[in-house]
């Protein structure tokens, strides 16, 4: 299937500026590392240990 069958009218070729703009958009480098938070199992284990080692709630004076 040719592209002329898909278009209702002929499309003009891109100008040098348009080609440069598209090339710049396509070849733009991506950031190597995002700023998104990363899951770390060590931190989860540390929070669990700190929760288990935290002091218990004080009892009311009449509950002995």
N, C-alpha and C positions, 0 to 999 in steps of 0.2 A: 504494500500500500504506500503510495507516495504522499508526501506532506502536502502537495498541492490539492489533493482530494479532501484533506481535512480542513483547509482554510478556504474561506469564501472569497478572499482577495489576496493578491501576492503581498508578501512582507518584504520591506526594504532591508537590505543588509545593514548590520550594525555599523555605526561610525567608530572611529578610533577611540573617541572618548567613552562611548558605551562599552566597547570591548575592554578598555582599561578599568572602568568601574566594575564590571562583572569579574574580571580577573582579580582585582583587589579584594572583592567580597569573597571569592572562592578560596583564595590563597591566604586569607587572614589566619594567623596562627591562633590556636586555642590556648587557653591558660593550662599550664601543666597540672595544677592542683586547684580544686575549687575551695571556696571558703566554707563549704557545708560541713556540719559536724560529722565526725566519723565515730562509729561504734567501737568502743574499746572494752573488751571483756574484763581487763584488769581493773578498770574504774568501777565496773559493776560489782566485782568481787570486793573491792575496797569499801564501797558503800554498804554492802551487806555485812561485812565484818564490823564496821563502825556502828551499824545499827544494832547488831547483836551485843556489842560490848558497851553500849550506852547505859547509863544508870537507869534503874527502874523508877517508875513514878512513886513519889512519896505517898504513904498511906495516911488516911485521915486519922486524927488522934483517937477517935472512938472505935477504930477497927482493929483491935489487937487480939 
